Amino acid sequence: MTGCRHCFVSGRVQGVFFRAETGQQARGLGLTGWVRNLPDGRVEVMACGKRTDVEQLCAWLWHGPDFAEVADVTCEPADDQGLDRFELR
């Protein structure tokens, strides 16, 4: 069963390789989608794939890379955007 989640991560999540490591995690799980920094300091993530793998990435977002300090993660179901890979934006 497949699904997509659209997430916003807040805290100290920019300038700590959050996008790069999110991409690495997502690709390792075989997910498609994207990750980008937002002007307000949050990181936005769209992840699609096998539901258990998407949920594993969502759980990882609460920890992030070593220097991140995650304050909050909000994820909601989303429609598949038909991407064939996971992109850093």
DRENTORKOL-3810 file (N, C-alpha, C; in nm, 4 decimals):
REM DRENTORKOL-3810
@n.u->0.0842; n.v->-0.1183; n.w->0.0000; ca.u->0.0000; ca.v->0.0000; ca.w->0.0000; c.u->0.0887; c.v->0.1246; c.w->0.0000
@n.u->0.0563; n.v->0.2195; n.w->-0.0856; ca.u->0.1377; ca.v->0.3395; ca.w->-0.0974; c.u->0.0614; c.v->0.4620; c.w->-0.0473
@n.u->0.1377; n.v->0.5660; n.w->-0.0206; ca.u->0.0776; ca.v->0.6901; ca.w->0.0257; c.u->0.1789; c.v->0.8024; c.w->0.0237
@n.u->0.1294; n.v->0.9226; n.w->0.0479; ca.u->0.2142; ca.v->1.0418; ca.w->0.0512; c.u->0.1850; c.v->1.1213; c.w->0.1777
@n.u->0.2881; n.v->1.1888; n.w->0.2274; ca.u->0.2747; ca.v->1.2769; ca.w->0.3435; c.u->0.3443; c.v->1.4084; c.w->0.3128
@n.u->0.2803; n.v->1.5168; n.w->0.3534; ca.u->0.3343; ca.v->1.6522; ca.w->0.3379; c.u->0.3657; c.v->1.7009; c.w->0.4784
@n.u->0.4930; n.v->1.7305; n.w->0.5057; ca.u->0.5369; ca.v->1.7607; ca.w->0.6414; c.u->0.6063; c.v->1.8968; c.w->0.6496
@n.u->0.5954; n.v->1.9567; n.w->0.7673; ca.u->0.6675; ca.v->2.0786; ca.w->0.8012; c.u->0.7455; c.v->2.0522; c.w->0.9295
@n.u->0.8742; n.v->2.0847; n.w->0.9264; ca.u->0.9622; ca.v->2.0598; ca.w->1.0408; c.u->1.0132; c.v->2.1948; c.w->1.0903
@n.u->0.9963; n.v->2.2204; n.w->1.2208; ca.u->1.0428; ca.v->2.3474; ca.w->1.2766; c.u->1.1457; c.v->2.3225; c.w->1.3862
@n.u->1.2178; n.v->2.4278; n.w->1.4193; ca.u->1.3264; ca.v->2.4207; ca.w->1.5172; c.u->1.4539; c.v->2.4692; c.w->1.4512
@n.u->1.5659; n.v->2.4180; n.w->1.4980; ca.u->1.6947; ca.v->2.4496; ca.w->1.4341; c.u->1.7170; c.v->2.3450; c.w->1.3250
@n.u->1.6590; n.v->2.3719; n.w->1.2076; ca.u->1.6586; ca.v->2.2727; ca.w->1.1002; c.u->1.7171; c.v->2.3254; c.w->0.9690
@n.u->1.7653; n.v->2.4487; n.w->0.9690; ca.u->1.8346; ca.v->2.5000; ca.w->0.8511; c.u->1.9801; c.v->2.5246; c.w->0.8882
@n.u->2.0690; n.v->2.4995; n.w->0.7924; ca.u->2.2119; ca.v->2.5158; ca.w->0.8178; c.u->2.2740; c.v->2.3996; c.w->0.8930
@n.u->2.2014; n.v->2.2886; n.w->0.9014; ca.u->2.2519; ca.v->2.1697; ca.w->0.9725; c.u->2.2443; c.v->2.0441; c.w->0.8843
@n.u->2.2404; n.v->2.0647; n.w->0.7524; ca.u->2.2338; ca.v->1.9554; ca.w->0.6545; c.u->2.1038; c.v->1.8762; c.w->0.6614
@n.u->1.9958; n.v->1.9404; n.w->0.7083; ca.u->1.8678; ca.v->1.8706; ca.w->0.7206; c.u->1.8160; c.v->1.8258; c.w->0.5841
@n.u->1.8204; n.v->1.9150; n.w->0.4844; ca.u->1.7724; ca.v->1.8768; ca.w->0.3508; c.u->1.8532; c.v->1.7613; c.w->0.2937
@n.u->1.9847; n.v->1.7711; n.w->0.3000; ca.u->2.0700; ca.v->1.6676; ca.w->0.2418; c.u->2.0463; c.v->1.5323; c.w->0.3080
@n.u->2.0375; n.v->1.5313; n.w->0.4397; ca.u->2.0198; ca.v->1.4033; ca.w->0.5090; c.u->1.8776; c.v->1.3499; c.w->0.4933
@n.u->1.7796; n.v->1.4399; n.w->0.4809; ca.u->1.6431; ca.v->1.3944; ca.w->0.4526; c.u->1.6401; c.v->1.3267; c.w->0.3165
@n.u->1.7082; n.v->1.3866; n.w->0.2188; ca.u->1.7162; ca.v->1.3260; ca.w->0.0862; c.u->1.7823; c.v->1.1896; c.w->0.0892
@n.u->1.8891; n.v->1.1789; n.w->0.1654; ca.u->1.9597; ca.v->1.0510; ca.w->0.1772; c.u->1.8686; c.v->0.9455; c.w->0.2412
@n.u->1.7998; n.v->0.9834; n.w->0.3477; ca.u->1.7076; ca.v->0.8902; ca.w->0.4146; c.u->1.5964; c.v->0.8472; c.w->0.3190
@n.u->1.5370; n.v->0.9442; n.w->0.2502; ca.u->1.4248; ca.v->0.9151; ca.w->0.1603; c.u->1.4681; c.v->0.8248; c.w->0.0454
@n.u->1.5827; n.v->0.8542; n.w->-0.0141; ca.u->1.6308; ca.v->0.7708; ca.w->-0.1244; c.u->1.6620; c.v->0.6296; c.w->-0.0764
@n.u->1.7177; n.v->0.6193; n.w->0.0436; ca.u->1.7466; ca.v->0.4878; ca.w->0.1000; c.u->1.6216; c.v->0.4047; c.w->0.1232
@n.u->1.5100; n.v->0.4728; n.w->0.1458; ca.u->1.3819; ca.v->0.4041; ca.w->0.1653; c.u->1.3066; c.v->0.3845; c.w->0.0341
@n.u->1.3630; n.v->0.4341; n.w->-0.0757; ca.u->1.2982; ca.v->0.4190; ca.w->-0.2057; c.u->1.1814; c.v->0.5138; c.w->-0.2270
@n.u->1.1809; n.v->0.6290; n.w->-0.1589; ca.u->1.0703; ca.v->0.7235; ca.w->-0.1694; c.u->1.0921; c.v->0.8241; c.w->-0.2818
@n.u->0.9840; n.v->0.8825; n.w->-0.3276; ca.u->0.9895; ca.v->0.9943; ca.w->-0.4211; c.u->0.9356; c.v->1.1173; c.w->-0.3489
@n.u->0.9647; n.v->1.2346; n.w->-0.4050; ca.u->0.9150; ca.v->1.3579; ca.w->-0.3455; c.u->1.0213; c.v->1.4651; c.w->-0.3454
@n.u->1.0197; n.v->1.5519; n.w->-0.2442; ca.u->1.1150; ca.v->1.6623; ca.w->-0.2371; c.u->1.1240; c.v->1.7170; c.w->-0.0949
@n.u->1.2302; n.v->1.7958; n.w->-0.0744; ca.u->1.2517; ca.v->1.8653; ca.w->0.0523; c.u->1.3056; c.v->2.0034; c.w->0.0191
@n.u->1.2610; n.v->2.1060; n.w->0.0931; ca.u->1.3105; ca.v->2.2419; ca.w->0.0698; c.u->1.3059; c.v->2.3227; c.w->0.1984
@n.u->1.3937; n.v->2.4245; n.w->0.2037; ca.u->1.3916; ca.v->2.5209; ca.w->0.3134; c.u->1.2843; c.v->2.6248; c.w->0.2856
@n.u->1.2200; n.v->2.6721; n.w->0.3905; ca.u->1.1217; ca.v->2.7797; ca.w->0.3785; c.u->1.1801; c.v->2.9083; c.w->0.4354
@n.u->1.1335; n.v->3.0237; n.w->0.3872; ca.u->1.1858; ca.v->3.1521; ca.w->0.4360; c.u->1.1677; c.v->3.1733; c.w->0.5869
@n.u->1.0686; n.v->3.1072; n.w->0.6463; ca.u->1.0430; ca.v->3.1257; ca.w->0.7899; c.u->1.1288; c.v->3.0365; c.w->0.8789
@n.u->1.2247; n.v->2.9624; n.w->0.8179; ca.u->1.3158; ca.v->2.8800; ca.w->0.8966; c.u->1.2757; c.v->2.7342; c.w->0.9075
@n.u->1.1575; n.v->2.6988; n.w->0.8591; ca.u->1.1143; ca.v->2.5590; ca.w->0.8625; c.u->1.1667; c.v->2.4846; c.w->0.7404
@n.u->1.1543; n.v->2.3527; n.w->0.7447; ca.u->1.1835; ca.v->2.2666; ca.w->0.6306; c.u->1.0521; c.v->2.2001; c.w->0.5912
@n.u->1.0254; n.v->2.1970; n.w->0.4605; ca.u->0.9044; ca.v->2.1353; ca.w->0.4070; c.u->0.9425; c.v->2.0076; c.w->0.3334
@n.u->0.8668; n.v->1.9007; n.w->0.3560; ca.u->0.8971; ca.v->1.7705; ca.w->0.2967; c.u->0.7712; c.v->1.7119; c.w->0.2339
@n.u->0.7839; n.v->1.6601; n.w->0.1128; ca.u->0.6786; ca.v->1.5816; ca.w->0.0483; c.u->0.7391; c.v->1.4457; c.w->0.0197
@n.u->0.6796; n.v->1.3402; n.w->0.0729; ca.u->0.7345; ca.v->1.2055; ca.w->0.0566; c.u->0.6246; c.v->1.1092; c.w->0.0143
@n.u->0.6528; n.v->1.0294; n.w->-0.0889; ca.u->0.5579; ca.v->0.9311; ca.w->-0.1398; c.u->0.6270; c.v->0.7965; c.w->-0.1569
@n.u->0.5513; n.v->0.6919; n.w->-0.1329; ca.u->0.6040; ca.v->0.5570; ca.w->-0.1502; c.u->0.5247; c.v->0.4588; c.w->-0.0663
@n.u->0.5875; n.v->0.3470; n.w->-0.0377; ca.u->0.5241; ca.v->0.2457; ca.w->0.0461; c.u->0.4924; c.v->0.3080; c.w->0.1812
@n.u->0.3701; n.v->0.2907; n.w->0.2261; ca.u->0.3225; ca.v->0.3600; ca.w->0.3465; c.u->0.4136; c.v->0.3409; c.w->0.4681
@n.u->0.4635; n.v->0.2206; n.w->0.4900; ca.u->0.5506; ca.v->0.1971; ca.w->0.6063; c.u->0.6827; c.v->0.2730; c.w->0.5926
@n.u->0.7318; n.v->0.2861; n.w->0.4690; ca.u->0.8565; ca.v->0.3598; ca.w->0.4467; c.u->0.8352; c.v->0.5097; c.w->0.4639
@n.u->0.7212; n.v->0.5606; n.w->0.4185; ca.u->0.6888; ca.v->0.7023; ca.w->0.4380; c.u->0.6792; c.v->0.7325; c.w->0.5873
@n.u->0.6141; n.v->0.6461; n.w->0.6621; ca.u->0.6012; ca.v->0.6671; ca.w->0.8067; c.u->0.7375; c.v->0.6597; c.w->0.8763
@n.u->0.8264; n.v->0.5749; n.w->0.8250; ca.u->0.9613; ca.v->0.5673; ca.w->0.8822; c.u->1.0349; c.v->0.6997; c.w->0.8615
@n.u->1.0209; n.v->0.7606; n.w->0.7437; ca.u->1.0834; ca.v->0.8906; ca.w->0.7197; c.u->1.0210; c.v->0.9969; c.w->0.8107
@n.u->0.8895; n.v->0.9943; n.w->0.8254; ca.u->0.8227; ca.v->1.0920; ca.w->0.9127; c.u->0.8739; c.v->1.0803; c.w->1.0564
@n.u->0.8970; n.v->0.9596; n.w->1.1028; ca.u->0.9513; ca.v->0.9401; ca.w->1.2376; c.u->1.0943; c.v->0.9932; c.w->1.2449
@n.u->1.1741; n.v->0.9716; n.w->1.1383; ca.u->1.3121; ca.v->1.0211; ca.w->1.1357; c.u->1.3162; c.v->1.1730; c.w->1.1422
@n.u->1.2176; n.v->1.2396; n.w->1.0826; ca.u->1.2144; ca.v->1.3866; ca.w->1.0826; c.u->1.2175; c.v->1.4438; c.w->1.2245
@n.u->1.1664; n.v->1.3702; n.w->1.3217; ca.u->1.1674; ca.v->1.4165; ca.w->1.4621; c.u->1.3086; c.v->1.4227; c.w->1.5187
@n.u->1.4032; n.v->1.3506; n.w->1.4568; ca.u->1.5419; ca.v->1.3500; ca.w->1.5037; c.u->1.6309; c.v->1.4312; c.w->1.4114
@n.u->1.6206; n.v->1.4040; n.w->1.2810; ca.u->1.7024; ca.v->1.4745; ca.w->1.1830; c.u->1.8502; c.v->1.4453; c.w->1.2007
@n.u->1.9349; n.v->1.5254; n.w->1.1351; ca.u->2.0789; ca.v->1.5060; ca.w->1.1463; c.u->2.1305; c.v->1.5460; c.w->1.2842
@n.u->2.2551; n.v->1.5134; n.w->1.3102; ca.u->2.3143; ca.v->1.5316; ca.w->1.4432; c.u->2.2998; c.v->1.6720; c.w->1.5011
@n.u->2.3179; n.v->1.7767; n.w->1.4205; ca.u->2.3182; ca.v->1.9123; ca.w->1.4740; c.u->2.1811; c.v->1.9786; c.w->1.4733
@n.u->2.0796; n.v->1.9086; n.w->1.4254; ca.u->1.9435; ca.v->1.9638; ca.w->1.4245; c.u->1.8839; c.v->1.9609; c.w->1.5646
@n.u->1.7970; n.v->2.0557; n.w->1.5896; ca.u->1.7174; ca.v->2.0580; ca.w->1.7132; c.u->1.5722; c.v->2.0741; c.w->1.6707
@n.u->1.5050; n.v->1.9616; n.w->1.6516; ca.u->1.3678; ca.v->1.9621; ca.w->1.6018; c.u->1.2718; c.v->1.9984; c.w->1.7148
@n.u->1.1903; n.v->2.1014; n.w->1.6907; ca.u->1.0914; ca.v->2.1437; ca.w->1.7892; c.u->0.9543; c.v->2.0826; c.w->1.7600
@n.u->0.9213; n.v->2.0675; n.w->1.6312; ca.u->0.7891; ca.v->2.0162; ca.w->1.5961; c.u->0.7904; c.v->1.9609; c.w->1.4543
@n.u->0.7087; n.v->1.8592; n.w->1.4312; ca.u->0.6873; ca.v->1.8031; ca.w->1.2985; c.u->0.5374; c.v->1.7863; c.w->1.2808
@n.u->0.4837; n.v->1.8429; n.w->1.1745; ca.u->0.3433; ca.v->1.8198; ca.w->1.1413; c.u->0.3380; c.v->1.7571; c.w->1.0028
@n.u->0.2643; n.v->1.6470; n.w->0.9920; ca.u->0.2495; ca.v->1.5759; ca.w->0.8653; c.u->0.1023; c.v->1.5494; c.w->0.8398
@n.u->0.0649; n.v->1.5611; n.w->0.7134; ca.u->-0.0728; ca.v->1.5305; ca.w->0.6756; c.u->-0.0712; c.v->1.4518; c.w->0.5455
@n.u->-0.1760; n.v->1.3740; n.w->0.5194; ca.u->-0.1828; ca.v->1.3007; ca.w->0.3926; c.u->-0.1818; c.v->1.3977; c.w->0.2749
@n.u->-0.1256; n.v->1.3528; n.w->0.1641; ca.u->-0.1164; ca.v->1.4363; ca.w->0.0448; c.u->-0.1360; c.v->1.3509; c.w->-0.0793
@n.u->-0.1629; n.v->1.4185; n.w->-0.1908; ca.u->-0.1766; ca.v->1.3507; ca.w->-0.3193; c.u->-0.0388; c.v->1.3276; c.w->-0.3805
@n.u->-0.0250; n.v->1.2168; n.w->-0.4500; ca.u->0.0995; ca.v->1.1860; ca.w->-0.5193; c.u->0.1207; c.v->1.2854; c.w->-0.6325
@n.u->0.2404; n.v->1.3419; n.w->-0.6408; ca.u->0.2717; ca.v->1.4397; ca.w->-0.7448; c.u->0.3370; c.v->1.3754; c.w->-0.8666
@n.u->0.3477; n.v->1.2444; n.w->-0.8671; ca.u->0.3975; ca.v->1.1721; ca.w->-0.9834; c.u->0.5470; c.v->1.1882; c.w->-1.0106
@n.u->0.6243; n.v->1.2196; n.w->-0.9081; ca.u->0.7687; ca.v->1.2328; ca.w->-0.9275; c.u->0.8332; c.v->1.0948; c.w->-0.9345
@n.u->0.9478; n.v->1.0873; n.w->-1.0029; ca.u->1.0142; ca.v->0.9580; ca.w->-1.0159; c.u->1.1406; c.v->0.9476; c.w->-0.9314
@n.u->1.1679; n.v->1.0508; n.w->-0.8490; ca.u->1.2849; ca.v->1.0486; ca.w->-0.7613; c.u->1.2603; c.v->1.1432; c.w->-0.6443
@n.u->1.3565; n.v->1.1493; n.w->-0.5526; ca.u->1.3465; ca.v->1.2422; ca.w->-0.4397; c.u->1.4426; c.v->1.3567; c.w->-0.4639
@n.u->1.3916; n.v->1.4804; n.w->-0.4646; ca.u->1.4697; ca.v->1.5985; ca.w->-0.5014; c.u->1.4976; c.v->1.6886; c.w->-0.3824
@n.u->1.6151; n.v->1.7519; n.w->-0.3858; ca.u->1.6453; ca.v->1.8617; ca.w->-0.2931; c.u->1.6125; c.v->1.9899; c.w->-0.3678
@n.u->1.5266; n.v->2.0709; n.w->-0.3095; ca.u->1.4871; ca.v->2.1951; ca.w->-0.3769; c.u->1.5401; c.v->2.3148; c.w->-0.3042
END
